[in-house]
Amino acid sequence: MNRADEDEYQQFVVARLEALRRTAYLLCRDWHTADDLVSITIGKLYRHWRRVRAAENVDAYVRGMLTNAWLDEQRRPWRRERATDEVPEQIDLALPQAALADRQALLDLLGQLPARRRAVIVLRFYCDLSVEETAEALGISPGTVKSQAARGLDTLRVLGTNASGRPMEEWA
């Protein structure tokens, strides 16, 4: 890679690193694993930068790389280590406690979805991708994205109502 390509790559990664990290966390629910997934993704991105930057939507392409890295890890459970102690995450004190509880409850519910369905929900509703962009990122049909999103939202509604006693739409 020449110096100009490397500078362009570095600027891209620096600008999007936090967004990639948050997306990875929503997929895997573990900050350490999220960091590993982002590292894998930016390593692959570096090796294929010339091809990737020629893509029509580089951000969508990289999110697809990240999601595929996570799905690969889900398929290979023997390659992952399991931590025995949880490190507490930082709490934003500006948020009311009810909002924090609802956010944690939603993250817990999201963690109960199957991997592919969770990936669809995160890409569609957190990353705000269209059905077609989500399908392209995951390598599935738009119809599959629609059905997985509908089933995932239905599951979240049922689980959310059961867990809190009130519908998710009423959460703060």
VODRENKOL-895531 format. One record per residue: residue number from 1; residue in three letters; x, y, z of N, C-alpha, C in turn. Coordinates in nm, 2 decimals. Layout:
// VODRENKOL-895531
i, aa, nu, nv, nw, cau, cav, caw, cu, cv, cw
NUM, ALA, X, Y, Z, X, Y, Z, X, Y, Z
...
***
This chain:
// VODRENKOL-895531
i, aa, nu, nv, nw, cau, cav, caw, cu, cv, cw
1, MET, 0.09, -0.12, 0.00, 0.00, 0.00, 0.00, 0.09, 0.12, 0.00
2, ASN, 0.06, 0.22, -0.09, 0.14, 0.34, -0.09, 0.10, 0.43, 0.02
3, ARG, 0.18, 0.54, 0.04, 0.16, 0.63, 0.15, 0.02, 0.70, 0.15
4, ALA, -0.02, 0.74, 0.03, -0.15, 0.81, 0.02, -0.26, 0.72, 0.05
5, ASP, -0.26, 0.59, 0.01, -0.36, 0.49, 0.05, -0.36, 0.47, 0.20
6, GLU, -0.24, 0.46, 0.25, -0.23, 0.43, 0.40, -0.29, 0.55, 0.48
7, ASP, -0.26, 0.67, 0.43, -0.32, 0.79, 0.50, -0.47, 0.79, 0.49
8, GLU, -0.52, 0.76, 0.37, -0.67, 0.76, 0.35, -0.73, 0.65, 0.44
9, TYR, -0.67, 0.53, 0.45, -0.71, 0.42, 0.53, -0.71, 0.47, 0.68
10, GLN, -0.61, 0.53, 0.72, -0.59, 0.57, 0.86, -0.70, 0.67, 0.90
11, GLN, -0.73, 0.77, 0.81, -0.83, 0.87, 0.84, -0.97, 0.80, 0.85
12, PHE, -0.99, 0.71, 0.76, -1.12, 0.64, 0.76, -1.14, 0.56, 0.90
13, VAL, -1.04, 0.49, 0.94, -1.05, 0.41, 1.06, -1.06, 0.50, 1.18
14, VAL, -0.99, 0.61, 1.19, -0.99, 0.70, 1.31, -1.13, 0.76, 1.31
15, ALA, -1.19, 0.80, 1.20, -1.32, 0.86, 1.20, -1.43, 0.77, 1.24
16, ARG, -1.42, 0.64, 1.22, -1.53, 0.55, 1.24, -1.51, 0.44, 1.35
17, LEU, -1.40, 0.45, 1.42, -1.36, 0.35, 1.52, -1.46, 0.33, 1.63
18, GLU, -1.51, 0.44, 1.69, -1.60, 0.44, 1.79, -1.74, 0.38, 1.75
19, ALA, -1.78, 0.42, 1.63, -1.91, 0.37, 1.58, -1.90, 0.22, 1.55
20, LEU, -1.79, 0.17, 1.50, -1.77, 0.03, 1.48, -1.77, -0.04, 1.61
21, ARG, -1.70, 0.01, 1.71, -1.69, -0.05, 1.84, -1.83, -0.06, 1.91
22, ARG, -1.91, 0.04, 1.90, -2.05, 0.04, 1.95, -2.13, -0.07, 1.88
23, THR, -2.12, -0.07, 1.75, -2.20, -0.17, 1.67, -2.15, -0.31, 1.71
24, ALA, -2.03, -0.33, 1.72, -1.97, -0.46, 1.76, -2.03, -0.50, 1.90
25, TYR, -2.03, -0.40, 1.99, -2.08, -0.43, 2.13, -2.23, -0.48, 2.12
26, LEU, -2.31, -0.41, 2.04, -2.45, -0.44, 2.03, -2.47, -0.58, 1.97
27, LEU, -2.38, -0.63, 1.89, -2.38, -0.76, 1.83, -2.34, -0.87, 1.94
28, CYS, -2.23, -0.84, 2.01, -2.18, -0.95, 2.09, -2.20, -0.93, 2.24
29, ARG, -2.23, -0.81, 2.29, -2.26, -0.78, 2.43, -2.14, -0.79, 2.52
30, ASP, -2.02, -0.78, 2.47, -1.90, -0.78, 2.55, -1.80, -0.69, 2.49
31, TRP, -1.75, -0.59, 2.57, -1.66, -0.49, 2.52, -1.53, -0.55, 2.47
32, HIS, -1.48, -0.65, 2.54, -1.35, -0.71, 2.50, -1.37, -0.78, 2.36
33, THR, -1.48, -0.86, 2.35, -1.50, -0.92, 2.22, -1.53, -0.82, 2.11
34, ALA, -1.60, -0.71, 2.15, -1.62, -0.61, 2.05, -1.49, -0.55, 2.00
35, ASP, -1.40, -0.53, 2.09, -1.27, -0.47, 2.05, -1.19, -0.57, 1.96
36, ASP, -1.20, -0.70, 1.99, -1.14, -0.81, 1.91, -1.20, -0.81, 1.77
37, LEU, -1.34, -0.80, 1.76, -1.40, -0.79, 1.63, -1.36, -0.67, 1.55
38, VAL, -1.35, -0.56, 1.61, -1.31, -0.44, 1.54, -1.17, -0.45, 1.49
39, SER, -1.08, -0.51, 1.58, -0.94, -0.54, 1.54, -0.93, -0.63, 1.41
40, ILE, -1.01, -0.74, 1.42, -1.02, -0.83, 1.30, -1.06, -0.75, 1.18
41, THR, -1.17, -0.67, 1.20, -1.23, -0.60, 1.08, -1.13, -0.50, 1.02
42, ILE, -1.06, -0.42, 1.11, -0.97, -0.32, 1.05, -0.84, -0.39, 1.00
43, GLY, -0.81, -0.50, 1.05, -0.70, -0.58, 0.99, -0.73, -0.62, 0.85
44, LYS, -0.85, -0.68, 0.83, -0.89, -0.72, 0.70, -0.91, -0.60, 0.61
45, LEU, -0.96, -0.49, 0.66, -0.98, -0.37, 0.59, -0.85, -0.32, 0.53
46, TYR, -0.74, -0.33, 0.62, -0.61, -0.28, 0.57, -0.56, -0.36, 0.45
47, ARG, -0.58, -0.50, 0.47, -0.53, -0.58, 0.36, -0.60, -0.56, 0.23
48, HIS, -0.73, -0.52, 0.24, -0.81, -0.51, 0.11, -0.86, -0.37, 0.09
49, TRP, -0.78, -0.27, 0.14, -0.83, -0.13, 0.13, -0.86, -0.08, -0.01
50, ARG, -0.77, -0.12, -0.10, -0.79, -0.07, -0.24, -0.93, -0.12, -0.30
51, ARG, -0.96, -0.24, -0.27, -1.09, -0.30, -0.32, -1.20, -0.24, -0.24
52, VAL, -1.19, -0.22, -0.11, -1.30, -0.17, -0.03, -1.33, -0.03, -0.06
53, ARG, -1.23, 0.06, -0.08, -1.26, 0.20, -0.10, -1.32, 0.22, -0.24
54, ALA, -1.31, 0.12, -0.32, -1.38, 0.13, -0.45, -1.53, 0.10, -0.44
55, ALA, -1.57, 0.05, -0.33, -1.71, 0.01, -0.31, -1.80, 0.14, -0.31
56, GLU, -1.92, 0.12, -0.35, -2.02, 0.23, -0.36, -2.04, 0.29, -0.22
57, ASN, -2.06, 0.21, -0.12, -2.08, 0.26, 0.02, -1.98, 0.19, 0.11
58, VAL, -1.87, 0.26, 0.14, -1.76, 0.20, 0.21, -1.81, 0.17, 0.36
59, ASP, -1.89, 0.26, 0.42, -1.93, 0.23, 0.55, -2.02, 0.11, 0.56
60, ALA, -2.11, 0.09, 0.47, -2.19, -0.03, 0.47, -2.11, -0.16, 0.45
61, TYR, -2.01, -0.15, 0.36, -1.92, -0.26, 0.33, -1.84, -0.30, 0.46
62, VAL, -1.79, -0.20, 0.53, -1.72, -0.23, 0.66, -1.81, -0.28, 0.76
63, ARG, -1.93, -0.23, 0.78, -2.03, -0.29, 0.87, -2.06, -0.43, 0.84
64, GLY, -2.07, -0.46, 0.71, -2.08, -0.60, 0.67, -1.97, -0.69, 0.71
65, MET, -1.84, -0.63, 0.69, -1.72, -0.71, 0.73, -1.73, -0.73, 0.88
66, LEU, -1.77, -0.63, 0.96, -1.78, -0.65, 1.11, -1.88, -0.75, 1.14
67, THR, -2.00, -0.74, 1.08, -2.10, -0.84, 1.11, -2.06, -0.98, 1.08
68, ASN, -2.00, -0.99, 0.96, -1.95, -1.13, 0.92, -1.84, -1.18, 1.01
69, ALA, -1.76, -1.09, 1.06, -1.66, -1.14, 1.16, -1.72, -1.19, 1.29
70, TRP, -1.83, -1.12, 1.33, -1.90, -1.16, 1.45, -1.97, -1.30, 1.42
71, LEU, -2.04, -1.31, 1.31, -2.11, -1.43, 1.28, -2.01, -1.55, 1.27
72, ASP, -1.89, -1.52, 1.21, -1.78, -1.63, 1.21, -1.75, -1.67, 1.35
73, GLU, -1.73, -1.58, 1.44, -1.70, -1.61, 1.58, -1.82, -1.69, 1.64
74, GLN, -1.94, -1.66, 1.61, -2.05, -1.74, 1.66, -2.05, -1.88, 1.61
75, ARG, -2.00, -1.90, 1.49, -2.00, -2.03, 1.44, -1.88, -2.12, 1.49
76, ARG, -1.79, -2.05, 1.55, -1.67, -2.12, 1.60, -1.66, -2.10, 1.76
77, PRO, -1.74, -2.16, 1.83, -1.74, -2.14, 1.98, -1.61, -2.19, 2.04
78, TRP, -1.55, -2.29, 1.99, -1.43, -2.34, 2.05, -1.31, -2.25, 2.04
79, ARG, -1.32, -2.14, 1.95, -1.21, -2.05, 1.94, -1.22, -1.93, 2.03
80, ARG, -1.33, -1.92, 2.10, -1.35, -1.80, 2.19, -1.32, -1.84, 2.33
81, GLU, -1.27, -1.74, 2.41, -1.25, -1.76, 2.55, -1.37, -1.70, 2.62
82, ARG, -1.40, -1.76, 2.74, -1.51, -1.71, 2.82, -1.46, -1.64, 2.94
83, ALA, -1.49, -1.52, 2.97, -1.45, -1.45, 3.09, -1.53, -1.50, 3.20
84, THR, -1.47, -1.51, 3.32, -1.55, -1.55, 3.44, -1.60, -1.44, 3.52
85, ASP, -1.53, -1.32, 3.51, -1.58, -1.21, 3.59, -1.62, -1.10, 3.49
86, GLU, -1.73, -1.03, 3.52, -1.77, -0.92, 3.44, -1.71, -0.79, 3.48
87, VAL, -1.66, -0.71, 3.39, -1.60, -0.58, 3.42, -1.72, -0.48, 3.41
88, PRO, -1.75, -0.40, 3.51, -1.86, -0.31, 3.50, -1.83, -0.20, 3.39
89, GLU, -1.94, -0.18, 3.31, -1.93, -0.07, 3.21, -1.94, 0.06, 3.27
90, GLN, -1.90, 0.17, 3.20, -1.91, 0.30, 3.25, -2.06, 0.34, 3.24
91, ILE, -2.10, 0.41, 3.34, -2.24, 0.46, 3.34, -2.24, 0.61, 3.32
92, ASP, -2.33, 0.65, 3.22, -2.35, 0.79, 3.19, -2.44, 0.84, 3.30
93, LEU, -2.39, 0.92, 3.39, -2.47, 0.97, 3.50, -2.57, 1.08, 3.46
94, ALA, -2.56, 1.13, 3.33, -2.65, 1.22, 3.29, -2.79, 1.16, 3.26
95, LEU, -2.79, 1.03, 3.24, -2.92, 0.96, 3.21, -2.99, 0.93, 3.34
96, PRO, -3.12, 0.94, 3.34, -3.20, 0.90, 3.46, -3.19, 0.75, 3.48
97, GLN, -3.20, 0.71, 3.61, -3.19, 0.57, 3.64, -3.29, 0.48, 3.57
98, ALA, -3.41, 0.53, 3.55, -3.51, 0.45, 3.48, -3.47, 0.43, 3.33
99, ALA, -3.41, 0.53, 3.27, -3.36, 0.51, 3.13, -3.24, 0.41, 3.13
100, LEU, -3.16, 0.41, 3.23, -3.05, 0.32, 3.24, -3.10, 0.18, 3.25
101, ALA, -3.20, 0.16, 3.34, -3.26, 0.03, 3.36, -3.32, -0.02, 3.23
102, ASP, -3.40, 0.07, 3.16, -3.46, 0.03, 3.04, -3.36, -0.01, 2.93
103, ARG, -3.25, 0.07, 2.92, -3.15, 0.04, 2.83, -3.08, -0.09, 2.85
104, GLN, -3.05, -0.12, 2.98, -2.99, -0.25, 3.02, -3.09, -0.36, 2.99
105, ALA, -3.22, -0.34, 3.02, -3.32, -0.44, 2.99, -3.33, -0.47, 2.84
106, LEU, -3.32, -0.37, 2.76, -3.33, -0.38, 2.61, -3.20, -0.46, 2.57
107, LEU, -3.09, -0.43, 2.62, -2.96, -0.50, 2.58, -2.97, -0.64, 2.62
108, ASP, -3.03, -0.67, 2.74, -3.05, -0.81, 2.78, -3.14, -0.88, 2.69
109, LEU, -3.25, -0.82, 2.65, -3.34, -0.88, 2.56, -3.28, -0.90, 2.42
110, LEU, -3.20, -0.81, 2.37, -3.13, -0.82, 2.25, -3.04, -0.94, 2.25
111, GLY, -2.98, -0.96, 2.37, -2.88, -1.08, 2.38, -2.95, -1.21, 2.37
112, GLN, -3.09, -1.21, 2.39, -3.16, -1.34, 2.38, -3.20, -1.38, 2.24
113, LEU, -3.18, -1.29, 2.15, -3.21, -1.32, 2.01, -3.10, -1.41, 1.95
114, PRO, -3.14, -1.50, 1.85, -3.04, -1.57, 1.78, -2.95, -1.48, 1.70
115, ALA, -2.83, -1.52, 1.67, -2.72, -1.44, 1.62, -2.77, -1.37, 1.49
116, ARG, -2.82, -1.44, 1.39, -2.86, -1.37, 1.26, -2.97, -1.27, 1.28
117, ARG, -3.07, -1.30, 1.37, -3.18, -1.21, 1.39, -3.13, -1.09, 1.46
118, ARG, -3.04, -1.11, 1.56, -2.98, -0.99, 1.63, -2.90, -0.90, 1.53
119, ALA, -2.83, -0.97, 1.44, -2.75, -0.89, 1.34, -2.84, -0.80, 1.25
120, VAL, -2.96, -0.86, 1.21, -3.06, -0.79, 1.13, -3.11, -0.67, 1.21
121, ILE, -3.15, -0.69, 1.34, -3.20, -0.59, 1.42, -3.10, -0.47, 1.44
122, VAL, -2.98, -0.51, 1.47, -2.88, -0.41, 1.49, -2.85, -0.33, 1.37
123, LEU, -2.83, -0.39, 1.26, -2.80, -0.32, 1.13, -2.92, -0.24, 1.08
124, ARG, -3.04, -0.29, 1.10, -3.16, -0.22, 1.05, -3.20, -0.10, 1.14
125, PHE, -3.19, -0.12, 1.27, -3.25, -0.02, 1.36, -3.15, 0.06, 1.44
126, TYR, -3.03, 0.01, 1.46, -2.92, 0.08, 1.53, -2.84, 0.16, 1.42
127, CYS, -2.80, 0.08, 1.32, -2.72, 0.14, 1.21, -2.80, 0.22, 1.11
128, ASP, -2.93, 0.20, 1.12, -3.03, 0.27, 1.03, -3.01, 0.23, 0.88
129, LEU, -2.98, 0.11, 0.85, -2.96, 0.06, 0.72, -3.10, 0.03, 0.66
130, SER, -3.11, 0.04, 0.53, -3.23, 0.00, 0.46, -3.23, -0.15, 0.45
131, VAL, -3.35, -0.20, 0.41, -3.36, -0.35, 0.40, -3.26, -0.40, 0.30
132, GLU, -3.24, -0.33, 0.19, -3.15, -0.37, 0.08, -3.00, -0.36, 0.13
133, GLU, -2.97, -0.26, 0.20, -2.83, -0.25, 0.26, -2.80, -0.36, 0.36
134, THR, -2.90, -0.39, 0.44, -2.88, -0.49, 0.54, -2.87, -0.63, 0.47
135, ALA, -2.95, -0.65, 0.37, -2.94, -0.78, 0.30, -2.80, -0.79, 0.23
136, GLU, -2.75, -0.68, 0.17, -2.62, -0.68, 0.11, -2.51, -0.71, 0.21
137, ALA, -2.52, -0.64, 0.33, -2.42, -0.66, 0.43, -2.41, -0.80, 0.48
138, LEU, -2.53, -0.87, 0.49, -2.53, -1.00, 0.55, -2.53, -1.11, 0.44
139, GLY, -2.54, -1.07, 0.32, -2.54, -1.17, 0.21, -2.67, -1.25, 0.21
140, ILE, -2.78, -1.19, 0.24, -2.91, -1.26, 0.24, -3.01, -1.18, 0.16
141, SER, -3.13, -1.24, 0.13, -3.22, -1.17, 0.05, -3.30, -1.06, 0.13
142, PRO, -3.35, -0.96, 0.06, -3.43, -0.86, 0.13, -3.55, -0.92, 0.20
143, GLY, -3.61, -1.02, 0.15, -3.72, -1.09, 0.21, -3.68, -1.15, 0.35
144, THR, -3.57, -1.21, 0.35, -3.52, -1.27, 0.47, -3.49, -1.16, 0.58
145, VAL, -3.44, -1.04, 0.53, -3.42, -0.93, 0.63, -3.55, -0.89, 0.68
146, LYS, -3.66, -0.88, 0.60, -3.79, -0.83, 0.65, -3.84, -0.93, 0.75
147, SER, -3.84, -1.06, 0.71, -3.89, -1.16, 0.80, -3.82, -1.17, 0.93
148, GLN, -3.68, -1.17, 0.93, -3.60, -1.17, 1.05, -3.62, -1.05, 1.14
149, ALA, -3.64, -0.93, 1.07, -3.66, -0.81, 1.15, -3.80, -0.82, 1.22
150, ALA, -3.90, -0.86, 1.15, -4.03, -0.87, 1.21, -4.03, -0.97, 1.32
151, ARG, -3.97, -1.09, 1.30, -3.97, -1.19, 1.40, -3.89, -1.14, 1.52
152, GLY, -3.78, -1.08, 1.50, -3.69, -1.02, 1.61, -3.77, -0.92, 1.69
153, LEU, -3.84, -0.83, 1.62, -3.91, -0.73, 1.69, -4.03, -0.79, 1.77
154, ASP, -4.10, -0.89, 1.71, -4.20, -0.96, 1.78, -4.15, -1.02, 1.91
155, THR, -4.03, -1.09, 1.90, -3.97, -1.16, 2.01, -3.93, -1.06, 2.12
156, LEU, -3.87, -0.94, 2.08, -3.84, -0.84, 2.17, -3.96, -0.79, 2.24
157, ARG, -4.07, -0.77, 2.17, -4.19, -0.72, 2.24, -4.25, -0.82, 2.34
158, VAL, -4.25, -0.94, 2.30, -4.30, -1.04, 2.39, -4.21, -1.06, 2.52
159, LEU, -4.08, -1.07, 2.49, -3.99, -1.08, 2.60, -3.99, -0.95, 2.69
160, GLY, -4.00, -0.84, 2.63, -4.00, -0.71, 2.70, -4.12, -0.69, 2.78
161, THR, -4.24, -0.73, 2.74, -4.36, -0.72, 2.81, -4.36, -0.82, 2.93
162, ASN, -4.30, -0.94, 2.91, -4.29, -1.04, 3.01, -4.20, -1.00, 3.12
163, ALA, -4.08, -0.93, 3.08, -3.98, -0.90, 3.18, -4.02, -0.78, 3.27
164, SER, -4.09, -0.68, 3.21, -4.11, -0.55, 3.28, -4.26, -0.54, 3.33
165, GLY, -4.35, -0.62, 3.27, -4.49, -0.61, 3.30, -4.56, -0.50, 3.23
166, ARG, -4.48, -0.42, 3.15, -4.54, -0.32, 3.06, -4.48, -0.33, 2.93
167, PRO, -4.56, -0.29, 2.82, -4.51, -0.30, 2.69, -4.38, -0.22, 2.66
168, MET, -4.29, -0.26, 2.57, -4.17, -0.19, 2.55, -4.19, -0.05, 2.50
169, GLU, -4.30, -0.02, 2.43, -4.33, 0.11, 2.38, -4.35, 0.21, 2.49
170, GLU, -4.37, 0.17, 2.61, -4.39, 0.26, 2.72, -4.26, 0.28, 2.80
171, TRP, -4.15, 0.22, 2.76, -4.02, 0.24, 2.83, -3.98, 0.38, 2.80
172, ALA, -3.90, 0.43, 2.90, -3.85, 0.57, 2.89, -3.75, 0.58, 2.78
***
